Amino acid sequence: MSSTLEGLVEMLSDDNEGTRWKAAESLGRMGDTRAVEPLIDTLWDDDARVRLKAVWALGMLGDPRALGSPCRNSTGSSGRMRGRPSRKRWR
């Protein structure tokens, strides 16, 4: 993993939700599919904005591993995420 990618993945665990949000956005923009698994793990973040940015980033990466992720089954008819996805269902 590149040092930039590693740094951004580490930032996904930061105490500050703004830092986690920005890290998820940056990972999506980088286009490196090695970020898919850490972004999938971020779908259980305590902050809804961080979870939504992780969904966005996974969409940007376009990796098929994200197709079965909980984000696909956690949106309402409005396209907004309903609560938190169930880890039990996915893992």
N, C-alpha and C positions, 0 to 999 in steps of 0.2 A: 504494500500500500504506500502511496506517496505521502510525504509528510503533510501536505495540504489536506489530503483526504483524511488521514489519521487525525489531524487536528480538528477538523470539522466533525468527525464521528465522535471524538471525545467531547466536543461542545454540546452534543445532543444530550449529555448527562449533566450539564451545568445547572446550578441552582436557580439561575435567572431564566425565566420563561422566554424573555426577549432574545437571549443568546441562543436558546434551543431552537426558537422559531427561525432565526437568521441562519443557523447552521443547516437546518432542514432545507431552507430555500436555496442556500448555496450549493448543497449537495445535489439538488434537483437540477440546478443550472449547470453544474459541472458535467453532467451526463455520464458519469462513471458508474457502471452497474455494480461495482463492488460496494456501493452504498446501499443497495437494496435491503439486505438483511438488517443493518442498523436502523434504517428508516422504518421497516416493518415493526421492529421492536418499539419504535417511537409512537406507534399507534396506541400505546397504552399510557402515554404521557398524562399527567394530571391536568394539564392545561388544554382546553379544547382547541385553541388557536394553533398550538404546536401540533396537535393531532391532525388538524385540517391541512397544515402546511406539509406534513409528512405525506398525506394522501396526494396533495398536489405534486410533491417531489417525485413520488413513485410514478405518477402519471407521466411526468416529464421524462423519466428514465425509460418508460415503456418496456420494462422487463417482464416477461411472462410470469415470473415468480410472484409478482404482486397481484396477479389476476385472482388468485384464491384467497387473498388477504382479507381480513375482517372489514376493511374499509368498503369493500364492495357490497357488504350486507348490512352496513351500519348507517345508511343514509335514508332519509325519508323521501317522500315524493317531491319535496322542494329541492332535493340534492344536498340538503344540510345534514351533517352528521347528527345522529340521535344518540346522545350519551356516549358511553365508551363501549367499544366492541368487546365481546366475550373472549377472553384468552382461552378459556376451556374449549370453545368450539374450534379454535384454530390450531392449538398446540397439542 
